[in-house]
């Protein structure tokens, strides 16, 4: 018997990382309650998949509801995981955009494709799979859930979401917002529980596929469990994105980009710039400007409009960041700014920049999920590229150069799912999102993300039996 199916009710608490106060206490759902919700999703699927125009209207209505309640939704995420309020508002706005984007384009993305074959008529059609179990993280609790949900719902699937424990109310608010927008009961539902309920969701007979965003170790377990039951899964896992500064880069733009790319969401982003690989020729100038920019950032109350960095999500995240920095300094890294916890209530850490970092240090090998920027100086652009690819991760990469021919050459040589030239890596509904190596497999967003959770069915009509073929 799993912990979640025990007769004694279990609870989880959410804690405000800025004040360390308990926000709320939730009763964890039982196995029976979870399976009941999944069954409801399967029942709702039969009607939801029928009418694409109805889906378009519902999803546009949901986007309107998001915009209407932006301030309340933003405050919820700030209180639960510490995201500064201006970034929280932007997250809600981006969620409304992704919903509208797929409502506007979903019909085109799933239109039947006519194919020329020896048959009288041939076409490829795209049909929803059914109920998709969604296991999502805390760092972008609305965006991570909805960038998957938008294309999946438009394709005709129904969704059961297991949000992260730390941002449980955010997950609940998504379901409430769908209810307010008039979505039929069972099309989108949120489960209440900790990590112990994930296996129940994956194992449910009425769940047809799984999407997971989170750490590599947990992603491996999710994939193993899902695929052992022949269930499709998409994994969006960790990243240690290289930020490559070539010798001809515009240093002012690159340094500004470094501040934005590293410290957004207090550095707690899969696609944040995490390894700063700078060609020696311009390293000193870049480092000086990068440090100046980092030291201007204001750390404080995340509900204040002029705060740039709030706290990390929890005490464990703070401890991990601090140990990564201290270990690197012991091994020879030089601390240029920051490097310590801010002594006040909450889990805040000073914006930190390290130089003289070697590729074998923890800050270069592990995913650094906090406001810490390790700088590695490369002798040449070829060495910079080699260092960029020397990672178990392959989610995103950014390249800074004024030579666009060079940029194209390097972008094709970087081993990652996403490359951005002269800007930081961001997700965009119009282009596919996902990685290679241990950053996961499958894609979200764009038409490619929409097609992850459909049955791509080929259909051919013949006038008579074809006798010539001798191979299956």
CORUR-V526227 format. One record per helix or strand. SS is the DSSP state (H for helix, E for strand). FROM is the first residue (numbers start at 1). TO is the last residue. If there is no record, write none. Layout:
ss=SS from=FROM to=TO
ss=SS from=FROM to=TO
This chain:
ss=H from=3 to=5
ss=E from=11 to=15
ss=E from=22 to=27
ss=H from=31 to=48
ss=H from=52 to=68
ss=H from=70 to=81
ss=H from=85 to=109
ss=E from=113 to=114
ss=E from=121 to=128
ss=E from=131 to=135
ss=H from=143 to=155
ss=E from=158 to=162
ss=H from=165 to=180
ss=E from=188 to=191
ss=H from=195 to=203
ss=E from=209 to=213
ss=H from=216 to=228
ss=E from=232 to=236
ss=E from=241 to=245
ss=H from=251 to=267
ss=E from=273 to=279
ss=H from=280 to=295
ss=E from=299 to=299
ss=E from=309 to=309
ss=H from=315 to=330
ss=E from=334 to=337
ss=E from=341 to=341
ss=E from=349 to=349
ss=E from=352 to=355
ss=H from=362 to=365
ss=E from=372 to=378
ss=H from=381 to=389
ss=E from=393 to=394
ss=E from=396 to=400
ss=H from=404 to=413
ss=E from=418 to=421
ss=E from=433 to=433
ss=E from=436 to=437
ss=E from=440 to=441
ss=E from=444 to=444
ss=H from=446 to=453
ss=E from=454 to=461
